[in-house]
Each structure stands twice: as structure tokens, then as C-alpha cells.
Amino acid sequence: METKIKTLIVDDELYSRDELSHLLEAYPSIQIVGEADSGEAAILKAIQLQPDVVFLDVEMPKVNGMDAAKALLELKKAPLIVFATAYPEFAVEAFRYNAIDYLLKPFDEEQLEETVKRIEKQFHTSEEKENAKQNGKLAIDTSGEIIYLDPKDILYIVRDEKVTKLITKLDEYESKTQLKEFESRLDSFGFFRIHKSFLVNLKYVTRLTPWFNGAYQLEIEGRKEQLSVSRNYVKALRAKLEI
């Protein structure tokens, strides 16, 4: 089954959100996962829902659409941006934020169809690149030889003094590579930094227990040890883990 394009609609006017939602329902590829009535709410919703595309109004109180777009593009998983507004004069500024399109109210159905086609093309191109990347293996230079690990088999990675240890389901491997580099290389494989010394595969997290001073202890499937979660990472970790 074709992957749905998760879509967030942002507009401070309920009527405009309802209209756009109704029009987008005609496209099987589009899945509306949420709505927001302000730029501030859009940012929070995007962090929570991780949409693939955001339809974003420009003129909104407090945090306007342009400021919201800037914040959205700084997210780890930045969505595609489509501005949907009654104001044509912001079009030039909008494309500075890599907007995929600029729709004017009242919405023209033919223009919306072109927008959706553009979204589908860019989304599936990105998805194909991501799938190709997901098929790769992590190369570990250890003891003079190169070992290739499937990222999905790695439970967690820990930096212990000058050695980085990779803990898998069946074995442990040592490398001199910095934890920060592994964090970058495994960015799209579901790994998350919970501490300056720990990088975990979120797939295997089974328990999170309060410790002290806002810190937590984390348990990994099949392991007895508990890993420290710094309080600065707790909120983001829970946002990643919880539905």
C-alpha cells in the first residue's frame, strides 16, 4: 500500500481550515493528521505529529506564518511548506523558505491539484532516497578490520572513555569513532541521543523510570543494565517515543 503523505493544516480561521480539509479529502495520497489555529500551535503540532507537509496561513496573531515556517524548517524532520493565504504580496518572501507552492484564497481546485501533484512528486523522490539509505549498513573499523552492522540490530551505543562500544542483540563491538559521528550516520534509523555518553535505538526502549533532579533511567529490551537519560533530553525523548 502506498505511503500516505501526512498533512497538517494551519490557519487561524476555522472556515478556511474546514474548506482546505474538505478539498484535500479528494486526494487518496493525502492524510490529514492534524490542524492548528496559530503559528505557535503549528510548531508544537509538527514536533508531535511529524507531518510530511504543512499548509500554512501567513497572517496569524502572535507567531505568523513566516516565523512558523522558519521554525519548521529547523526541525530534525522538516516538512514541505505550502503557504495558503489571502495575501499575494507575501509570495516572494515565502519562497525564501523553500515553499513548494503558494495558494491564494479562495482556493482554486485546479491550482490545488497542481500543488498536490508537486507534493507527491517531491515526497516520493525523498521517500525513495530514504529507502535506499535504509538498506545500507554501518561500517565499523575495529581491530584492523571492517565489520558491517545492520542498524536495526544495534540496541545502543555508549562512549566509554576513549572507546565507543556498540551493543547489538548478539555481540559487542569497539570503535575509536566518536559518538557524535555515529549519531549523524544513524540519524534516519531511529536512534536518539539520551546523554552525552549514550545513543539508543528507540525501537528497543521498554521502560523509562524517574531518577533524581529530573533525570531518568532507561531500560533496553533484552538488557539488564539501566542507561542514564539527562534531564535536558527527557522531554524530546518522550515526544519521540509516545503516541
N, C-alpha and C positions, 0 to 999 in steps of 0.2 A: 504494500500500500504506500502511495506517495506521501512523503512527509508534509504535514501541514505547515503553513507559514504563520507563526504565532504573531498576532497583531494587537497592538494597544492603541486605543483612540483617546486623544486628549483634546478637550475643548471645555471652556467654562460654561457653555450653553448646552443644556440638556437636549434641546431640539436638534441642534447640529450633530451631537453625538448619536442620537437615535437615527437621524437621516443617513449618516455615513455608515452606521452599523447595518441598517436595512439594505443599503446599496451593496455593501461588501458581502452580504449573505448570498448573493447570486454567484459568487466565485468559490467553487469547491476547494481550491487550494488555500483559501484564507480561513484561518481560525481566530476569531476574536477572543482573546484571553482576558481582556480587562478594559476598563475605562478610567479616566482621571479627569478631574474638573479644574486642575491648575498645573502649572509647571512644576511646582514643588511635589505635588502628588504623583506627577508623571515620573519623576526621578525615583521616588520610593517604589512605585509600582514596577518600574523597569528593573530595579535591583531584585525585587521579589519574583517577578514573572519571567524575566529574561526574554522579552519579545524579540522576534526577528525584524519587525518593522514597527515604527511608531508614526501614526498620523497625528500631526501636531499643529494646533492653532497657534497663531502668533500673538495676538492681543489678549493677554490674560492678566489678572491682577497679581501683584507681588512678583513672582518669578514668571517672566514672559516666555514665549516660545523660543526665542533666540537663545536666551540664557539656559533654558532647559535643554535645547539641542546641544549646546556646548558641553553641558554636564553629561549628557547621554553618550556623547562621543568619547568621553574619557573613561567610560565603564570598561571593565575587562572584556565583556561581550557587548560591543557597541552595536546597536540596532541600525537598520536603514532608516532614514528620516524622510518622511513626506510631509511637507507643510500644507495645511488645509485651512485657508483663511479668506476673509472678505477683502483683504488689503493687498492690491497688486504691487504697491510701492516697496514692499519688503523682499521682492523676488531676488534682486541682485545680492543682497546680504544673505539670503537663505542659502544660496549655492556656495557661499564661503564655508558652510558647514556640511559640504558634500551631500546636500539634499538630493535624493533620487528623483524628486519631482515637486512641483508647486501647483496645488489645486486651488482654484478660486470658487468661493461660494456665490450663488447656489451651484452645487456640483453638477457638472455636465457628465452624463453617463458614458459618452464616448471617450471623453478625456480620462475618466476614471478607469475605463477598460484598458486604455493605453498604459496608464500608471501601473495597473496590476500586472500587465504583461512584462513591464520593465522590472517590477519587483520579482516576479517569478524567474526571469532570466538571471538576474543577479544572485538571487537566493540559491538557485540550483547550481550555478557556477561555483559559489562559495561552498556549497554542500559537497560537491564532487571533490574539490580541493581538500576539504576536511576529511572525507572518507579515505582519500589517498594517503593523507598524513597518518590517519589512524591505523593503517596497515603496516606502518613502519615499526622498527624495533629500536630499542635503546642500546647503543653500543657502550660497553663498559671496558675500559682499559685497566686490566688488573693482572698483577704478577707477570707482566711481559706478554700477555695475550689479550685478544679482544673477545669478549663474550657478548652475545646479543640476547637481550631480555625483552620479552613481551611486556609492555607496560601494565597490562591488566593482571599480570601475575605478581606485581610488586605490591606488598602490603604497605610499607612505609620506608622512608629513608631518613637516616639520622647522621648528623655530623658529630663525631666524637674526637675531640682534639684536632689532629691534622688528617684524620681519616674519615671518609664518608662511607657509611655502611648501608647497603641496600638489602632490605629484608623481604624475601619472597615467600611464597607458600611452602617451598621445599628446601630453601637454602639461604645463605647469607653471602654477600659479596662485598669486597672492599675496593675503594677507589680513592684517588687523590683529588678527584674533581670536586669543586666547591658545590655546596648545597644550592646556592643561588643559580648555578648553571643548570643543575638538574631541574630546578623549579621552572626555568624558562623552557627547557626542552620538553617538559611534561605538561606544559600549560593547558593543552587541549585534551588531556587524557583523564581529567577528573581528579587531579592532585591539588592539595591545598596546604599552604604553609600555616602551621598552628603555633609555631615557636621558632625562635632563631635557630634551633637545632633540629627541628622535625618538619618533614614534609610527608603528608599521609594521602593514601588513596581513599577518597571519600566512600567508595563502594564498600569498603570493609569496616567502616566505623559502626560499632554496635552499641556503645554507651558513652554518655557524657555526664560526669559527676562533679558537682561543685567542690572546690578545694578550699582555698582561702584567698582573701584580697581580690575577689573577682575572677581568679584563675580557675581552671577546670582540669580534671583528669579524663583522658580519653582512652577507650578500650577498642582494640582491633580484633576482628574475627580470627579465632584460632591462636591468639597470643595471650599470655598471662600478664605481661608487663603493662603498666599504665603509662601513657605518654602525657607530658605536660602541655596544656593549652594556655598560652599567655592571655591575659585578660583583654589585651588590645585586639586579639583575633577572635574572641568568643562570638561577638555579635555577627560578624561576617561568616563565621563558620556555621552558625545556626541557620543563617539565611540560605546558605548553600545546601544544608542537609534537610531542612524541614519543608514540607508541603502544606 
